[in-house]
């Protein structure tokens, strides 16, 4: 189950199950998306001579018990788990049962390192920035107090080291996709890190300080070429916060596809913002469709104008309808994300979102996803909820088992 199979590992990274697949409905299973963040760390470590492997427990739909039992006998001294806020308690429950040293990374650890290490003091380290350099230094035996971007417990005292410098995405080795579970003809890619916008519910502004770092389009398309010719990939799913972030970058993408002969010979899908798409010329959008674009996903979030202003969305319903009509007229499939449960949102305002969805359906919207708001630590909405009397432990750290006991691990 670990990719690749080796007699022993310096570290095994685990894509933590999003839910306990031992108790969920069998039909409640999401599609497999390659864990690109873990893949980047593993590729970086392998480039520096480490023996590494990935257990994608989420893609394999492993239960919590199955994950624990498998990892307990895994031939490695270090286990690294990743978690978002929705499954951080699952990562903690798995880690507390393992004999190896455990490291936690991912969005939740980066947003709330102090809270996280206090709740799960048995982790050897909590990485609160990009994981490549800190993990390498841990494996090299560097004392924790000398490693940037880690938090840990020292004799009952929380230690949070300053964050290190961000990586140059054009210098780190391209992700080795042999670590991932098979995804057929689909290749998941990410070509940037960060988002320049400030939506009040989103973690991205906190993770990267609204700074966006890009891989060059030459490097991006070179990876697409390799995946196309060497791995048989035909569909490319870009997971950037905003792949089509500017018209200039969209045009660079088109130029590189033409230069290597992939223009029109592949299909691809990506996310984009309503306001960015409105500013983009029809010529560019038409070329994107001809290049192989199939689906554009936009985060609409609400049909209530008051809520949109409150969360700093920089769009309104008229803009949304105009974009959907434009994309549909060009032949794109349009998917949308919505959120219910914003602070102060009323039932009537939720009904406005329902009405917008129905209207967009008549305009050609093909798919939509509705999520219940999950406030990420440190976001504007998170602090708004704390001001209303909520507590972090009520939101994130409720036990998933009545008998969870933190092990007495001393490092």
N, C-alpha and C positions, 0 to 999 in steps of 0.2 A: 504493500500500500504506500510505502514511502518511495518517492521518486527522486533520484535513482536508488536501486538496491545496492547497498554497500555493506561490508562486514562490520564497519564501525564508522560513526560520524563524529565530527567535532561539535556539530549542533544540528538539531532537527527543528525546523520551523513548522508551526501548525496553523492552518487556517481554521480557526475555532468555529464549531457549528453555530449557525445563526440561531438555532433553536434545538431543543432536545428531540432529535428525530426518533427516539425510542418511544415517545408518547404522542407525537403530533399525528394528525390525519395523514395517511399515505398520499393523498392527493394534494396535500399542501406542501409542494416541493417546487422550489424555484429552479430556473435553468442554471447551468454551470457557467460562471464567469471567472476567468483566470485571475488569481490573486496577484496582480501585477506588482504591488508593493513588496510582497514577500519574494516574488521572483527577482526583483531588482536587488534586494539584500543578498539573496542566495548567489546570484551571478557575481556580485561584487566580492563576496567571501570566497567563492571558488576561484575567481581571478587572482586572489591573494593566497591561494594554495590550501584553502580549508576544504575538508571533506564534509559536504552538506547535503541535506535532503529536505523534501517537503512532504508533509502529510496534509492533504487537503480534506480534512474531516468534514467540511461543509459540502463539498462536491460529492463526496462518498456517502453523504447522508448518515454519518455515524452518530449513534446515540452518545450521550455523555459517558455512560458506563463503558461502552465499547471503546471510546477514545481513551479513557483512563487506563483500561486494562491493556490496550495495545501499547501505550506509551510507557507503562511501568517497567516493561522489559526491553525497551528500546535501547540499543547499544550506543549510548551517547551520554556525556556528562552535562549537556545543556539542552534544554527545551525552550524554544521561543514561541510564544503565542501572540496572536494579534486579536484585537477586539475593538468594536465600536461600542457606543454607549448601550445599545440594545442588547448586546451579549457579553458585556464585561463580567457580569456575575457568573456566566457559564465558564469563561476563561479562568476566573478565580477558583471555581469549584474544581475544575480539572487540575489546575496547578497544585492545589493543596494536597492532592492525593499522590503526587509524583515524588520519587526519591531523588531525581536529578535537580540541579539548579535550574530555576525557571526565570525567564525574562518575559516581560510584557511590553508590547508596543501597540501601535495603532492609534486611531483617532482619539479614543477616550483617554488613553494614557498621555497623549500630547496635550490635550485640553486641560486635564485636571491631574497632574502628577502627584500633588500633595495629597489630595483626597484619595487617589487610587492606592498609593503606597500605605496610607493609613488604614484603609479598608482591607488591603491584602498584603499585610506586612511580610508574608512568607516569600514574596518574589525576591530573587537575588537582585534584580534591577528592573526599574520601570524606565523605558526609553521615551523621552518626551520631545523628540524631534525626529529627523530622518534617521533610519536605523542602520544604515550601512556602516558608517565609521564607528559608532559606539559598540556595535556588536563585534566588529573586528577587534577592537581594543580589548573587549572582555575576553574573547577567545585567546588573545595574545598574552593574557595574564596581567594586564595593566590594572593597578589598584582602582577600585571604583571611584574613590575620591579624586582621581586624576582624569576621569573620563567625562568629557563634556556631554551634556544632554541626557544624563541619567539621574534617576532618583532612587534612593534606597534607605533602608532602616539601619541605623548604627546604634546598638545598645539602647533601643527605644526612642532614638532621636531621628526625626525625618531630615534627610540630607537631599537637597535638590541642587545639582550642579548647573551652572549656566549653560544655555544652549550653544552649540557649536555653529560653525559656518555652514551655510547651505552648499549643497553639491552643485557642481557644474554639470548639467545634464548632457553636455556634449563631450564630456571626458569619461564619465562612468561607462563601463561596458554595456552594450545593448543586452536586453533581457534574454536569457537562455530559456526558451519555451519548453525544453525537454523536462523541466521540473513540473509542468502542469499536467493535469488530467486531460485526456483527449477532448477536443471541442469540435471535431469534424472539420468542415471547411471554414469555420469561423476563427479568425485571429483577433484576439483582444489586444488593444494597444492604448498607450497613454503617451502623449507627445509633449506634455507640459505639466507643471506643478504650480498650483495657486489659482486665484481668481481675484480680479481687481475690484469687484463689487462688494457691497456691504449689507446684503440681506440680513435682517436681524435674527433670523432663525438658523443661519448657516454657519458651519464650522470653518469653512475655507478662509475667510478673512483673518481668523485667529491663527490658523495653522501656518500661513505664509505671509501674514501682515499685508495682505492685498497686493503682494508682489507676485508677478507671474514669470516663471522661468520656462524657456522653450528649448526643446530640441530643434536643431535646424531641420528644415524640410528635406534637405538633401539626405540627412541621416535617417529621417523618418521613412522616406520612400525607399531608401536602400534596405531597411528592415522589411518593408512590404515586399520588395523584390525577392528577398531571401525566402520569406514565408510563402510566396507564390510559387517560386520555382523549386524550392527544396522541400517544402512541407505540404504542398498541395492546397494551400489556403486560397480561397476565392472571395470570401466575405470578410470585411474588416470593420470591427466594432470599436470606435474610438470612445474611451471612457474619460477623457478630459472633462473638467468642470465646464469648460466652454471650448470645444474644438474649433468652431468657427467664430473666433473671438474678434477678428477684424477682417475687413475685406482684403487687406494686403496679405494677410496670412492665408486666406482662402485662395487667392490668386497664386501664391507661391506653391501651394499644394497642387493646384491644377497644372502649373508649369512643370513641376517635377514629374507628375504622372505622365504628362505628354512626352517628356524627355526620355523616359525609360520604357515607354510603350505599354503602360498599364491603363492609360486613359480609356475608359469604356470597356475595359476587359475584366474589371472587377466590380464588386458592389461594396458599398460602405454605408454606415450609419453613424450619427453623432448627435451631441447636444448643442443647442445654441440658445441665445436669449432673444426675446421678442424685439427689444429695442435695437439690438445689433442687426438682426435680420431685416428690420424695416429700413435701416440705413444702407443695406447692401443693394447694389444695382441688380436689375433683372438680368442683365447680361451675365453677371457672375453667378447668380443663382441658377440660371439656365445651364451654364457650363458645368456647375457642380452636379446637376442632375444628369447631364450627358456623360460625365466622368464615371458614373456608377452609383451616385447617391440614391439611396432608397428611402431611408427613414430619418426624419429630423424630429428630435424630442425637445420640447420646450417646457420650462417650468413656469406654469401659469399661477399655481398655488391657490388663488382665490378668485371668486367672481364678485367680491365685495370691494368697491373702490376704497372704502375706509381702511379695510385690512391691508390692501395693497400699499397704501401710503404709510401705514403704521410699520410695515416690515421693509420699507425702502425698496420696493420692487422696481420702480422706475418704468412702470407700464400700466396701462389701463385696459378696460374691456374692448374699447374701440381699436386699440393697437393690436390686441390679441386676435380679434376677428379679422383684421386686415392681413396679418401675417398668415393665419391659417388659410384664408382664401388664396393668397398669393402662392403659398407652397403647394397647395392642392392643385391649383391651375397649372403649375409646372410639372406635376406628376409625382411629387413627393408623397409618401405616407407620413402622416403627422401623428405623433403621440404626445400626450400632455401629462404633467404631474400636477396634482392638487393636494392641499393639506387642509385638514379640518382640525379644530380645537385650539386655534390661536387664543391667547389670553384676551379676554373681554369680548370674544366673538359670540354673537347671539345665534339662536336657532334661525331667525329670519335671515341673518347674514349667511349662514350655511346654505340656506335655501337659494340664495342668490348664486352661490357656486353651482348648485344643482342646475339652476336655470341656464347659466352660462354653458355648462357642459352639454346640455340638450341643444342649445343654439349652435354651438360649435360642431356638434354631430351633424346637424343639418347642413353646415357649411363644408363638411368633408373630413372632420376629425375622425381618425380611424380607431385609436386606442386611448385610454386614459387610465391613470392609476391614482387612487386616493389613499393617502396616508394620514394617520393620526399624529399630530405634532408630538415629537420627542425632543425636548429642549436640550441641546448640547451644552455642556458646561462652558461657562465663560461668555456665551453669546448674550446679546442684549435681552432676548426673550427669557433666557435662563435667569438672569438677575431680576427681571420683571416678576417672574414666578416666585423667586425667593422673597421678594418684597411683599408678596401676597400671602406669605406664611408657609410655603412649601420648604422642604428640607432635602438636601441631596440624597440622603440615605433612603428617603421615601421614593425617589424617582429612579435611582439606578441600582442600589445595592441590596435590595431585598433578597433574602436567601432563597435559592432554588431548591434547597433541601433543608428539612428541619434539623438534620443532624450534622450540618457543616461545622467542622472544627478546624481552626487554623493550626497547622503543624508547628511544632517548636523548632523551626529552622534557624540556626545561628551561623552566620558567615564571618 
